[in-house]
Amino acid sequence: MSQTLTSAKIGHIHLRVADLERSIAFYRDVLGFDLQQRYGDRAAFLGADGYHHHIGLNTWDSLGGTPAPRGHTGLYHTAVLYPDRSSLARAYKRVLDAGVVITGAADHGVSEAIYFDDPDGNGVEIYRDRDPSVWPRDAKGGLALYNAPLDLDELLSEAT
C-alpha cells in the first residue's frame, strides 16, 4: 500500500563534478542561480530567490573525473522550473549564447521543455508549466501528457 505525500517537495540536488569553477559558472551564468556559499575550492551551493541552495556541487570524490558511461544507472536529468514562458525563453537564450548543444525539446501539454547536458554530462531540463486549468485530460480526468515538437524559434522570440 503506497502512502501519498501531500506537501513534500524535492529540496535540492547535489552533484559530483569534475571542475568546481566550470560548474559554478554554468549553473550561475547560464541557468541563473546565485552562488550562496562556497566550502573552499571543493564545494559550492547555489540557489534562487535567496534560498540557501537548490544545487550543491562538489569535487570530493570526482575532482578531474569523467562522466559516467551510457548504459549505467544514475541521474537522468535535473529539471529546472522557470515561472513563466518569457523566463524560460531568456534561460534558453543564455543556454544558446553559452554554446550549449540542445539534445531535445518538447511540448508535453502540461509543460514546455528543453534538454541538454551540463559540463559534466549530467542531463538538464529547463521548462515551464502551463496553468493547470489547461492541462490536457483523458476521458477519465487523468492527465494526458504527450510529446510534441516545441517551436524553439518561436520561444526564442519571447526572450526580450
N, C-alpha and C positions, 0 to 999 in steps of 0.2 A: 504494500500500500504506500503510495507516494504522499508526501506532505507538500502542500503548496506554500511557497514563500509569498508573503504579502507585501513586504516592504524592503526586501533585500535588494541590494544593487552591487554590481562589481565596483569595488572602490578604486583599485589601481592595478596596473600591470607592472611587473618588474622584469627587465630584460637583461640577459647576459650579452655584452657587446665586446667587440674586439678593440675598439678605439673610442674612448670616452669623449674626447673633444669632437670627433666627427659625428657621433650620435647626438650629443648635445646640440650641435649646430643644426642637424636635421630636424629634431623634434621641436627645437626653439624657432629656427628661422624659416623652415619650410611648413611645418604643421601649426606653428603659432603658440606653442606652450611657453610659459615663463619659467626660467630657471629659479627654483625656490631655495635650493640648498645644495651644497657640494660636500662630500666627505673626501677631502684631499684630491688626489688625482685618480681615485679608483671607483667613485660612485657619485651620482647626481640625481636630484629629484626635481621633476618639472610638473607644473600644474596650470590650470586655467582658473580665472576668476578668483585668484587669491588662495585657492585650495592648496594644502600642503604638498600633495603630489598625486597626480593621476598616472604618471610614468616614472618608474625608477629605472636607472641604468647603472650597471656595474661591470667591472672587469675583474672581479675577484677570482673567477675560475676561467676567464675567457680572454684575457689580455692577448692580443695578437692572434686570436683564434680564427677559425674559418666557419662559414655557415654549415649547418647540418646538411648532409646529402639528401636529395629527394628520395622518397620512399621510406623515410624514418618518421617515427612519431615525434610530436612536438607541436608547437604553436602553429596554427594555420594562418591566422591573421589577428591583428588588433584592429578594432573598429573605433574610429573617432567620429562622434556625432556632432555635427555643426547645427546651430539653432535654426537656420533658415537657408533658403536656396542661394541668396546672394553671398552669405558667409561661405557656403560650400564652393561657390564659383570663385571667390577670392582665394580660398585654400587651393583649389585646383590650379589656378594661375600661378601661385607660388611653387607648386609642385612642377609645373611645366618650366617655369623660369629657372628652377634648380637643375633642369636636365634629367629629371627622374623619368624612367621609362614606365609608361602606363601598361599594365598587364591585363586590364579588363575594365569594363564599365557596364552598368545595368540599371534599368528601371525595374524595380521589384513590386511596383504597385503601391506598397506601403512606404517605400523609400527610393532614393536615387543614390547610387554608389559608384565609386571609382576605386580601382585596386592597383597596387604597385608594391614594391619591396623597399624596406629601409636599407641603409648601407650595409647591414649585416645579413641581408637576405630574409629578414622577418617580413611576413606579409602584413600589409597595412590596407585598411579600407577607410576612406573618408566618405561620409554620407550625410544625408539629411532625411528626416522623416516627414512624410506628409501628415496633415491633420488626420487624426483617427476617423473623423466623420466621413472621409473619402476613401478609406482603405477598401480594397476590393473584398467582397464576401462571396462565399458559395451559398447554395440554396438553403443550407442549414444554419447560416450565420457565421460560420467559421471563416478564418482568413483564407483568402485565395491568392497567395503570393504568386508571382510569375517572374520570368527572367527575360525582359525585352531589351532591345538596344536603347542606350541612352545617347541622346544627341549632345556630344561634348562641345561642339562648336556653338550650339545654342546656349548651353550652360555658360560657356566662357563669355558670351556676350553680356552676362549679368555680373561680371566681375568688377565693374566700375563702381 
